[in-house]
Amino acid sequence: MIEIKTNFLELIGNKNWRLVKLSLNELDANDVVRVLQDAQKREKIILFRLLTRERKKKVFKLLSPSDQIEFVRALGGRPHKVANLLNDIKPDDRTTFFKELPKHVAQPLIQLLSPEEREITNVLLSYPKNSVGRLMTPEFVAIKPGFSVASSFEYIRNNGRDSETLNVIFIVDHAGKMIGDIRIGELLLAAPQQFVEELMDYRFVVLNAMDDQETAVKLFKKYDRVALPVVNKEGVLLGIVTFDDIMDVEEQESTEDFHKFGSIQSAISDPIKAKIFDLYKNRVVWLFVLVFMNVFSGEAMSNFEDVIQSYVPLVFFLPLLIDSGGNAGSQSATLMIRYLAVGGVKLNDWHKLVGKEFIVSFFLGITMAIGVAAVASFRAPEIVVVVGISMILMVMIGSLIGLLLPFVFTKLNLDPATASAPLVTSLSDICGVIIYFSIAAWFFGF
């Protein structure tokens, strides 16, 4: 790949545009994207313009949203070129592109579409954000149960050129309602004179256009499909969602959850191109909130000044203890958020897990207490018991906080990923300070 990039840079430097165009269009679309990503802005735009119309369509789908916007702007002086590009790309890919744009930017571009493509785009964009309707494409092949196998193949040959996938053929009744599907392999192996209805088992899985996209991800995983049909509330087949679209959604959801788990407002797709203020704004809110949460830890410590002054070694073990509780809580939260996301546990399963987590965290706490007590026996033998008991309780409390917070957020219809590591850690810190110094005050008779 490095050699390919070097060759292109040399060709561009020599302004050998004919050879650049020839070589570029011979590359795989993924390799073209890598070349574009590493090129300077001016070179990048030149290279994109040199792609053939068909290759532009394939490459455009693979580009990041910021690069897509950049290339469309670069073609802005040539409206017919923009129109060709936007009309060529698949409806679902076009919807994904438009949803990234502000409305005042998207509308003029939508007007460049052909009447047919404009109508499709407006319909898809009319569905709620993050709904299955935004993901689907109306380009599919559907046959009737009364078709013979031979006539079905004739119909597929005549109408399947633009279909998103031909691995699965969908079956609809006279009103367009979904009544079944059949794999192309089953049709190939059937006798030409057989009718489609003879091959049907009437068992199929559908998505509703108003379903959340995460529902689609779960169904694809559960049924291992390459495509799923999308219907309205009457059961009429509107479009299909394919596996590659679902992979994009899962990647996006995982990225968002990862950012939320770090208490970051929203995902930044390209930190190199992002503005400094956007990066700042994305992180400051939660950090500012957590500052005030940690004030409670300081306030709790101020109530134990007498204990701290009498037994200064207690302060030495404070960071170790509260960090252990926070780490245990972060582990529990990570597991629960993931289980909730993939459907491994349901909201009403929380009570089944609390008892199990109580026992697990108790043993974890004992194990860690043995380690910290060994350190305390050399450093400050008089507080070994306090440190050991505190470690057990902090690990248990932190683990239970980490386990329960995702369920609480889910119950409140909030994203469980918002119960992030910094939030769990801050709550564990407050509880840990109170537990540690309360045990010390009890043990030493304050």
JOSULGI-V891965 format. One record per backbone hydrogen bond with DSSP energy under -1.0 kcal/mol. NH is the residue of the N-H (numbers start at 1). CO is the residue of the C=O. Records with the same first field share a line. If there is no record, write none. Layout:
NH: CO / CO
This chain:
5: 1
6: 2
7: 3
8: 4
9: 5
10: 6
11: 7
12: 8
13: 9
14: 10
15: 12
16: 11
17: 15
20: 16
21: 17
22: 18
23: 19
24: 20
25: 21
32: 28
33: 29
34: 30
35: 31
36: 32
37: 33
38: 34
44: 40
45: 41
46: 42
47: 43
48: 44
49: 45
50: 46
51: 48
56: 52
57: 53
58: 54
59: 55
60: 56
61: 57
68: 64
69: 65
70: 66
71: 67
72: 68
73: 69
74: 70
75: 71
76: 73
78: 75
81: 78
82: 78
83: 79
84: 80
85: 81
86: 82
87: 83
88: 84
89: 85
94: 90
95: 91
96: 92
97: 93
98: 94
99: 95
100: 97
101: 98
105: 102
106: 102
107: 103
110: 106
111: 107
112: 109
113: 110
118: 114
119: 115
120: 116
121: 117
122: 118
123: 119
124: 120
125: 121
127: 124
131: 128
132: 211
133: 209
134: 131
135: 132
136: 132
137: 240
140: 138
143: 170
147: 144
149: 194
150: 192
152: 148
153: 149
154: 150
155: 151
156: 152
157: 153
158: 154
159: 155
160: 156
164: 139
169: 182
170: 141
171: 180
172: 143
173: 177
176: 173
178: 235
179: 171
180: 171
182: 169
184: 167
187: 183
188: 184
189: 185
194: 191
196: 147
197: 145
198: 195
199: 196
207: 229
209: 231
211: 208
213: 130
215: 212
216: 212
217: 213
218: 214
219: 215
220: 216
221: 217
222: 218
223: 219
224: 220
228: 241
230: 239
231: 207
232: 236
235: 232
237: 176
238: 230
239: 230
240: 137
241: 228
243: 226
246: 242
247: 243
248: 244
249: 245
250: 246
251: 247
252: 248
253: 249
254: 250
255: 251
256: 252
257: 253
258: 254
259: 255
260: 256
261: 257
263: 260
264: 259
265: 282
274: 270
279: 275
280: 276
281: 277
282: 278
283: 280
284: 280
287: 283
288: 284
289: 285
290: 286
291: 287
292: 288
293: 289
294: 290
296: 293
298: 294
299: 295
300: 296
301: 297
302: 298
304: 301
308: 304
309: 305
310: 306
311: 307
314: 311
315: 312
321: 317
322: 318
323: 319
324: 320
325: 321
326: 322
327: 323
328: 324
329: 325
330: 326
331: 327
332: 328
333: 329
334: 330
335: 331
336: 332
337: 333
338: 334
339: 335
340: 336
341: 337
342: 338
344: 339
345: 339
349: 346
350: 347
352: 349
353: 349
354: 350
357: 353
358: 354
359: 355
360: 356
361: 357
362: 358
363: 359
364: 360
365: 361
366: 362
367: 363
368: 364
369: 365
370: 366
371: 367
372: 368
373: 369
374: 370
375: 371
376: 372
377: 373
379: 375
380: 376
383: 380
384: 381
387: 383
388: 384
389: 385
390: 386
391: 387
392: 388
393: 389
394: 390
395: 391
396: 392
397: 393
398: 394
399: 395
400: 396
401: 397
402: 398
403: 399
404: 400
405: 401
408: 404
409: 405
410: 406
411: 407
412: 408
413: 410
414: 409
418: 415
419: 416
420: 418
421: 261
424: 420
425: 421
426: 422
427: 423
428: 424
429: 425
430: 426
431: 427
432: 428
433: 429
434: 430
435: 431
436: 432
437: 433
438: 434
439: 435
440: 436
441: 437
442: 438
443: 439
444: 440
446: 441
